[in-house]
Amino acid sequence: MLLRRLRLAGSIALVISLLVPPLAAGLQRGEGAPPFQVTSTSGQRITNANYTGRVLLVQFFATWCSPCRESIPAIIRLNKKYGKQGFQVLGLSIDESGDRIVKAFIAEKKITYPVALAGDHLQEAYGVRSVPTLFLINRKGEVVEKFMGMSEEIEQAIESSVKTALAAR
């Protein structure tokens, strides 16, 4: 009986996958970053224009996500280390429970960069399917790199990409 149900479930999944068009692969290197307009948890209106001429790391995260929580200190360090050279970070939370939880998370983690809630439209525009997902955007507003997850290797790759993006004019 269980085997029959599993086969049926597998067949249904196959039919759905054939009928539903595939999701967009997300942003690729060299593409312009999708426009955004968000309001930070402190009430500041933020758009792409706020980062014109700067290197921007857009960090999609969730307060309940362990790898996201673990990535915060590294992102704060990068922001502190390269902030005076034209590097900025924008945190975009995918939490659906409102900004109260996100504000508490910001205080707990001592986040020093702007954070806003990312609605479904913004997640879709950036092709975010999991968190943490980070996009490095150059001074021209183009996507330079996309990072998924967080580890020491990814942290080193982000820093290397930040240095390269800052050096480019």
Protein Blocks (a to p, Z undefined) as FASTA:
>chain_A
ZZmmmmmmmmmmmmmmmmpccddebjaehiacdddddddfkopacdfklmgoiacddddd
dfklmklmmmmmmmmmmmmmmmmnopacddddfbfnbjklmmmmmmmnopabdcddddfk
lmmmnopabdcddddddfkopafbdcedjdfklmmmmmmmmmmmmmpZZ
